[in-house]
Amino acid sequence: MHRLSLPLLLLVSLLAGCRRPVPQPAPQARILIRFLDQDAVLTLPAVPPEGPWHLMNAGRWDPLDLRWKPGNPRIGATVVGRTAPDWVLLEDPSGESHRIIMRGPGPEALRERNARLDPDDVEALSLLGILWALTWSRH
């Protein structure tokens, strides 16, 4: 009986694991946070409510200056003047927290990203990089 029950158990477990994929709804909003060394992207299934967003920075919630661009999906972007940790926490206007795991791009991806940046973002990142270098050189 033991020899017969093992293949039967395996067959039942394989059939239980096979199910049709559930279609995911198209994202309605995306938030892009540009750090000095990498980007964080949060994809949302629905457009978030109007109001301020916050980023967890050293144990406190700092406000984010998100600039929303029209379109579908709606995209909000901001620049943060520091290097990114392995993950960051965002708080939306309704008070819900979102954890974003960072995936650092390689040098080629950074080069491509910088070629697509808005001139205002390039200016902001350049200024933040210079300020960071000056601060680091003073120590």
QUIBEL-V901706 format. One record per residue. N is the residue number from 1. RES is the residue in one small letter. PHI is phi in radians with two decimals (NA if undefined). PSI is psi in degrees with one decimal (NA if undefined). OMEGA is omega as a letter, one per 40 degrees, with the letter a starting at -180 (NA if undefined). Layout:
BEGIN
N/RES/PHI/PSI/OMEGA ; N/RES/PHI/PSI/OMEGA
END
This chain:
BEGIN
1/m/NA/-34.0/a ; 2/h/-1.13/-38.6/a ; 3/r/-1.18/-32.8/a ; 4/l/-1.38/-34.3/a ; 5/s/-1.27/-29.1/a ; 6/l/-1.16/-49.8/i ; 7/p/-1.11/-36.2/i ; 8/l/-1.14/-42.2/i ; 9/l/-1.12/-40.8/i ; 10/l/-1.11/-43.2/i ; 11/l/-1.11/-43.8/i ; 12/v/-1.12/-41.1/a ; 13/s/-1.20/-35.2/i ; 14/l/-1.18/-40.6/i ; 15/l/-1.19/-36.3/i ; 16/a/-1.20/-29.5/a ; 17/g/-1.42/-15.4/a ; 18/c/-1.60/112.2/i ; 19/r/-2.48/160.8/a ; 20/r/-1.25/141.0/i ; 21/p/-1.19/141.0/i ; 22/v/-1.55/123.2/a ; 23/p/-1.14/133.7/i ; 24/q/-1.54/139.5/i ; 25/p/-1.18/150.5/i ; 26/a/-1.15/141.0/i ; 27/p/-1.12/138.4/i ; 28/q/-1.71/-18.6/a ; 29/a/-2.65/151.8/i ; 30/r/-2.48/136.2/i ; 31/i/-2.00/130.1/a ; 32/l/-2.04/119.3/i ; 33/i/-1.96/118.8/a ; 34/r/-1.71/110.2/i ; 35/f/-1.56/175.8/i ; 36/l/-1.14/-33.5/a ; 37/d/-1.94/-15.5/a ; 38/q/-2.86/172.2/a ; 39/d/-1.94/151.0/i ; 40/a/-2.05/134.5/a ; 41/v/-2.19/128.2/i ; 42/l/-2.03/119.6/i ; 43/t/-1.76/128.9/a ; 44/l/-2.03/138.7/a ; 45/p/-1.27/-18.9/a ; 46/a/-2.41/155.9/i ; 47/v/-1.16/128.0/a ; 48/p/-1.26/159.0/i ; 49/p/-1.19/157.1/i ; 50/e/-1.18/146.0/i ; 51/g/2.49/177.8/a ; 52/p/-1.36/143.4/i ; 53/w/-1.83/153.7/a ; 54/h/-2.31/151.8/i ; 55/l/-2.09/131.1/i ; 56/m/-1.26/120.1/a ; 57/n/-2.36/109.0/i ; 58/a/0.97/41.7/i ; 59/g/1.52/3.2/i ; 60/r/-2.32/154.9/i ; 61/w/-1.52/114.0/i ; 62/d/-1.73/140.1/i ; 63/p/-1.20/145.7/i ; 64/l/-1.86/138.5/i ; 65/d/-1.67/82.4/a ; 66/l/-1.44/133.2/i ; 67/r/-1.88/116.3/a ; 68/w/-1.56/134.3/i ; 69/k/-1.88/139.7/i ; 70/p/-1.24/159.9/i ; 71/g/2.38/178.5/i ; 72/n/-2.26/111.0/e ; 73/p/-1.31/155.0/i ; 74/r/-1.30/133.5/a ; 75/i/-2.08/129.6/i ; 76/g/-1.99/136.8/a ; 77/a/-2.34/150.3/i ; 78/t/-2.68/162.7/i ; 79/v/-2.06/132.1/i ; 80/v/-2.02/128.9/a ; 81/g/-1.50/54.8/i ; 82/r/-2.79/168.3/i ; 83/t/-1.35/154.9/a ; 84/a/-1.59/142.1/i ; 85/p/-1.37/-169.5/i ; 86/d/-1.21/-26.6/i ; 87/w/-2.68/156.9/i ; 88/v/-2.32/157.5/i ; 89/l/-1.95/134.2/i ; 90/l/-2.05/147.7/i ; 91/e/-2.10/124.7/a ; 92/d/-1.47/173.0/a ; 93/p/-1.04/-25.7/i ; 94/s/-1.46/-3.5/i ; 95/g/1.67/-1.0/i ; 96/e/-1.36/138.0/i ; 97/s/-1.66/143.8/i ; 98/h/-2.24/127.9/i ; 99/r/-1.75/128.5/i ; 100/i/-2.03/120.9/i ; 101/i/-1.51/128.0/a ; 102/m/-1.39/141.4/i ; 103/r/-2.19/103.7/a ; 104/g/-1.24/131.9/i ; 105/p/-1.38/158.0/i ; 106/g/-1.44/178.4/a ; 107/p/-1.05/-35.9/i ; 108/e/-1.16/-41.2/i ; 109/a/-1.16/-38.0/i ; 110/l/-1.12/-39.8/i ; 111/r/-1.11/-43.4/i ; 112/e/-1.15/-41.5/i ; 113/r/-1.08/-44.3/a ; 114/n/-1.15/-28.6/i ; 115/a/-1.24/-24.0/a ; 116/r/-1.71/-5.1/a ; 117/l/-1.17/148.9/i ; 118/d/-1.14/149.8/i ; 119/p/-0.99/-34.8/i ; 120/d/-1.14/-39.8/i ; 121/d/-1.18/-39.4/i ; 122/v/-1.08/-43.6/i ; 123/e/-1.09/-44.4/a ; 124/a/-1.13/-45.3/i ; 125/l/-1.13/-38.1/i ; 126/s/-1.12/-46.1/i ; 127/l/-1.09/-43.4/i ; 128/l/-1.14/-38.3/i ; 129/g/-1.12/-41.7/i ; 130/i/-1.15/-44.6/i ; 131/l/-1.09/-40.1/i ; 132/w/-1.11/-43.2/i ; 133/a/-1.11/-41.3/i ; 134/l/-1.14/-41.0/i ; 135/t/-1.11/-43.3/a ; 136/w/-1.16/-37.1/a ; 137/s/-1.25/-24.2/a ; 138/r/-1.31/-18.8/a ; 139/h/-1.57/NA/NA
END
